[in-house]
Amino acid sequence: MPNMSPQKIKMPERAANVRNKDFSEVAVGYTESMAREEAARCLNCKHRPCVGGCPVNVKIPEFIAAIAAGEFENAYRVLRRTNTLPAVCGRVCPQETQCEKHCVRAVKGESVAIGRLERFAADWHMEHAEDAAEPPASNGIKIAVVGSGPAGLTCAGDLAALGYDVTIFEAFHAAGGVLTYGIPQFRLPKEIVRKEIDGLQRLGVTIETNMVIGKIASVDELLTEEGFAAVFIGTGAGLPVFMKIPGENLNGVYASNEFLTRINLMKAYKFPEYATPVKVGKRVAVVGGGNVAMDAARSAKRLGADEVYIIYRRSEAEMPARAEEVHHAREEGVIFKLLTNPTRIIGTDGNVSGIELVQMTLGAPDASGRRRPQPQAGSERILDADTVIIAIGQTPNPLIKSTTPDLDTYAWGGIGADAAGQTSKRGVFAGGDAVTGAATVILAMGAGKSAAAAIHRYVAAR
């Protein structure tokens, strides 16, 4: 019988004044009884609008029905038919703007907690089941995937399941891309990412780390000298964007991706067990209003900062971060300075000592549809700070572009590709942030899935 409660089952979380001192995961996860109770809220709608809202077309009613019946391993198997990384998506996917947005239950209450149930099914599998999957019979055709982020992992997994010999080339010493170096441990534990990647390797995917394509080998060399039938580029958007204001070259100024990469890859997330190699002062200002800004601010708090500020030039209504991340940041003591914008970073003896802010008002909407912020003359003031983290966006690294001259790219750095991932270069496909600029994990996965299907068609037609 359906559970007609208008509210989701609340996700258990660790207390804010405890969790903001370490990097352990914030959300604890559903118990079996909680998951079955929440799953019973699904009406198994005939038209399944939730599935249409999912970039990888997870069969949502089917996996939720399996949970409701207590068939947890079956729920996981349904998920894995279309989603390569369910434990990841259950944690970081913005379901509220995708599948859950279209849930019929949201018309007169809260949607079914699709993301929380996805996490539950994936976690249950990791805890209780053995992955006995064996690689399918090889078709002998080699495919190269450049980058091991969500787009690359998804593309590789789908192609491996079809029998291709897939090799992922990763520039860093650890696979996972932004899942490993960009998202903090308290939101996405490294152990979860590692287990998801292990599953792909059991399918036969080979991962070569410390391989900077464009330096060690070019895309052309992969196609001609290394014998790969096609190449998928999923290198993400890791080049930081700065504000171009005075003082950005002072000691104590970080780009957000540098800050988070140092924490994640240099194991500062194990603080205080390990001595952190990341210097964080007592008063930290984070510029930006997206999820990366929230991640940086919450990480700074965990590394010992007394006061952490979010500096954002619009109001909270325009803030692009997930509401859940904003809520968690506030609970953990992050202070929000809204409708303010930096004009310069102030230094003493080469080190950050403060940041000058100007008050903003909101005018008419700009091209993004959000109201354009305008500075108020004479409203400048100084906020004391000894660390500033710039989190206003990233663009694709130009290395692939500069070493593949016949590959069409956009002026802002993105690789030109159609909806299926086909680029201007024969045999080369691309997807995720390398094409769109910084976006979400699930959209990158959707692009990887589309590209895998296009590569399969391309190879068959050769």
N, C-alpha and C positions, 0 to 999 in steps of 0.2 A: 504494500500500500504506500502511495506517495507520502512523503513528509511535506506538508503544506506550510511549514514555518516560513515567514517572509524573510528571516535572517539566516545568513550562513552560520555554520558552526565556527565559532571563534578559533583562530589559530593560536595554540599555546606559544607564549614567548617568554624568554628570560627577562627578569626585571631590568629596567633601563639603568638604574644606578649600579648594577652589577656588570651587565654586559658592556657598558661603555669603558670598561677598564681592561678588557681582553678582546681577542679576535675570534672567540668561539661563536658558533652560529646563533643568530638572534632567535629565529623561529625554531621551535622544537619539533613540530610536525604532528599530524593527526595520529591518534591511536586507531586500532582496527575498528573499535565500536564507533568512534567519532567519524571515521571515513565512511562506514556503512550508513550512518545516520544522515550525513551530508549527501551521499550518493542517492539516497531515497528522495531527495528534493528534485531530482531530474525527472521531467515529465516525458522524456523520450519522444519529443515532438516529431510529427510526421515530416515536416520540411527541414528540420535540423539546421536552423540558422547559425548555430554555434560553429558548425563545421565550415561553413562559408567564411566565417570570420577568422579562421586559422590559416596562416600562410603555408603550413605544410599539410593541411587537410587531415588532421588527426580525426579518427572516427570516435568522436567524443561520446555520443550516447552509448556506444557499444562498450567502451572501456569503463564508463561509469556504471552501467548495468552490471558488469562483472564484479565491480567492487560491492555494489549493493547486495549481490548474491553471495559475497564472501569469497569469490573466485579471484583472489588478488594476483596470482601469477598469470592467469588468463588476461586480466586487465593490462598487465605489463606487456604481454605479447601483442595485444591489440594496438597499444601505443607504438611499439617498435616497428609495426608494419609501415608506418609513415614517418615516425619521428626517431631520428638517430640518437638524440640526446634528451630523453624525457626527464631525467633527474635534474638536468641543467634548466630546461624550460620550465619545469615546475617551480623553480626558485626565482628566475630572473626575467621570465617572459612577462610583458605587460598585458596580461589577460584582460584587464579591465577596459582596454581600448580595442580588443580584438574579439576573441571567442565569447568572453563573458558579456561584452557590450551587446551582443545579439541574443543573449539568452532570454527566453520568454519569461522566466521567473523575475527578471529585472523590471518588468513592466509595473508590477505591484509589490515591489520589495527588492531584495538583493538577488543577484544572479546566483546560480549554482557555483560553488567554489571550484571551478574546473582546474585551475592551476594547483591548488592545494591537493586535490585528488590525484592529479598527475604526479606530483611529488611523492605522495603516499605510495602509489603503485610502484614507482621506480625504486624508492627506498626499500619497500618491502621485498622486492626482487633481490636487491643487492644484499640484503640481510639474510634471506631465507633460501634463495635458489642458487644453483650452480649454472653458470653459463657453459653449456655443452655444445654451443654452436660450432660447426666446423666450416672451413672455407668451402664455397661451392667449387665445382670443377672449373679449372682455369680455361679461358678461351685463348690464352697466349698473347693477348693484346695488352700493351703497356700504356697506362695513362699517368701523367704527371699532375700533381696538385701542388701548387705553390702557396704555402700558408696553411697553418693548422688551426685556424680559428673556426668559428661555427659554420661558415660557408664551406671552407675546405673539408672539414670533417664530415659534413653532411654529403657533399659531392662524392667524397671518397667512399663513404659507407654505402651509398646507393650503387655506385659503380662496382664495388667489390662484391656486392650481393648478386650482381649480374655476371660475375665471373671474370672481370677484368683484373689485371695485375696492377694495382694502384700503389704508387709511391708518393708520399707527402714529403715535401721539402720545407723545413721550418728553419727560420733564421736564428731563433733563440736556442738555448740549450735545453729548453723544456717545451713540450708540445702543448697545444691548447689555445694559443693566440690570446685574445682578450679575455677568454675564460680563465686563463692561468695568470696572466700578468696584469690585467686591468680591473677585474672585479674582486673586491676584498673577500678575505676568508670568512668574515661574519655573514656575508650574503651567499657566497658560493664556495664551500670548502674545496680545497685543492684535491682532497681524497676522492670527492665525487667526480671531478673532472677526470682524474686519473683512471677511475673505474670505467667511465664512459669510453675513454680512449682505448683502454685494454680490450673492451668489447669489439672495437673496430679492428684491432690487431688480430684478434682471434678469427675475424672474418678474412684475414689475409692481407690487410693493409700494412705496408711497410712505411715507417716514419724515419726520416733522416734529419737529425737536428744539426744545428750550426752550419746550415746550408743557405747562404745568402745568394739567392738566384738574382742574377744581374752582376754579381761579382765572381762567384766560383764558377758559375755556368750561366749562359744567357738562355732566354726562351727559345731562340733559334737553335742553339746547340742541343737543347732537350729534344727538339723535334727531329733534327738531322743526325747528330752524332750519337745521341743516347737511345734512339729508336722508339721514342714515345709517339703514339699515334695521335694524341691530343694533349693539350695542356690547359688546366683550369687555374686561373689566377684569383686567389682569395686572400690577398695580402693585407686587407683591412685599411684602416685610416689611422696611422700612428704618428703622423707629423703634427706637432702641436701648433696651435694658433695663438699668437700673442696680441695684446691690445695696442702695441706701438705707442706706449706712453712712457714718459721719463721714469727711469729707475728700474726698468725690467731686467737690467743686467747686474743688479746688486746681489750680493751673497744673501741667501735666504729666500730667493724667489725661485719657485718651481713651476714647471709645466705640470699639469695634473697627471698626464700619462707617465712622465718621468717619476713623479712622486709615488704613484701607485705601483709602477713597475719595480721600483726599488724595494717597496714594502713586500710585494708578492714574490719576486724572484730572488731577493736577498734575505728572505725569511724574517723580515721585521715583524711579520704577523705572529711570530712566536714570542714576541716581547711579552713579559720581561724574562722569559726563559733564556732567550738569546739576546746579547747586546745588539741593539738595532744599529744598522749602518745609516739610518736616516735621521738627520738632525731636524728636530722640530722644536720651535721656541715655545714660550708660555702663552703668547697671544698670536693666534693664527687667523689670517683673513683669506677666505676662499672666494674667488671671483667667479660667479656663474650660478645658474639655477637649474642645471640638468642633473641627471642621475650621477654623472661623474663628479660633479661638484659635491653632491651629498656623500658619495663614497670617500672623497678626499677629506671632507670636513669630519666625518665620523671616524675615519682612520686617524686623523690628527689628534682627536680627543683620546683615542685609545693609546696613542703614543706619549701621552702625558701632558698635552697642552691644557692650561688652566681655562682659557677662554678661546672659543672658536667661533668665527663669524662667517655667515654666508652673505656676500655682497651681491645683490641682484638689482638690475636697473628697472625692472618692471615689478608689478604686484604679484602676490602669490597666485592669483587667478591665471596669470600668463606663464607661470613657472612650468617648464617642460618636464621636470622630474616627476616620477610617479608619486601619487599622493601618499602611498605607504612609506616611501623613502623619506619624504618631508616629515611625516608624522614621527617616524623612528628617530630622525635627526633631532627634532624638537624634544622628544622624550629624553634623549641622551644628553641634552644640555647645550646643543648648538644654538647660537643666537642669530636670528635673521635680521639683517639690515636691508629691508626692501625699499624699492624706489630710490636707490643710491647707486652711483657709478664712480669708479676710480678715475682720477685725472692725472695722478702721478704717485709714484712710490718713493718715499723719503728714506734717505740713508744717512748713516753716521759711520765714518771710517770704513766705508765700503759695504756695510751691512744694513739690512732693512731695520728701520726704527719706527716707521709709520706709513700710513697710506692716506692720501688726501681723497676725500669723497665729496661729490656734489649731489644735491637733492634733485630728484627727477619728478616730472609730472607726465601723465600719459595723454598723448594726442590722438590723432586719427590712426586707424590701422595701417600697417605697412604691408609689404608683399607677402609676409608670412601669415597675415590675418590678425596678428596681435597689434595692440595699440602701440604706436611709436613713442618711446620715451624722449622727453625733452628736458634739458638741464635748466634749473632755476638759477638765474644770475645772482651772485652774491651769497649762495648757500654753501660754499665750500667749508669743510671742517676736517680736522685731522683725527684719525683713529690710530691709537698706538698699536703697533704690531711688530713682531720680530720675524715672522714668516708670512709670505704671501704665496698662494697657490692659484695659478691662472687656469680656469676650467671653462673656457668659452668655446671649445670645439677642437676637432682635429681634421686633417686632410690626408689623402693618400701619400705615401712615400713616393718620391719621383724616380726611384731607382729603376723599376721595371720600365717605366715610360722612357727614361733616358737611354736604356740599353736595348730597346726594341723599337727602332725608328719607324717601322711601318705599322705600328699599332696606334690607331686613332685614340686621342685623349681629349678631355675637355680642358678649357683654359685654367680651371681651378684645380686640375690634377687628376680627376677621376678618369677611369678607363671607359671608353665608349663601348657599350654592349646593348644588344636588344633584350627583349623580355625573356628570351631563352638563354641569354648569356653569351651569344655569338658576338665576337668582336670583329674588327675589320680585317684581322689576320686569319687566314685559313688554318683551321685546327686549333685555334686559341680561343678559349672561352673565359669569362670573368663574371664575378658576382660578389654581392655583399658590399661592405663599406668601400672597397676599392673602386666600385662603380658608382655608388649612391652618395658617398660621404658617410660620416658617422651616423649609424641608425641602430636598430635593435638586434639582439641576438637572433630572434625568431625570423626577422625579415632576411637576415643573412642566410639562415638555414633554408628558407624558402627559395632564395636565389641559387644556393648550392644544389638543391633538389631539381630545380628547373634546368640547370646547366648539365647535371648528370644525365637527364633524359635527352637533352639536345646532343650531348656527346655520343650517347648510345645510337641515336639516329644518324649522326654524322659518320661514325665508324661503319655502320651497316650500309651506308650509301656510297662508301668509297670505291 
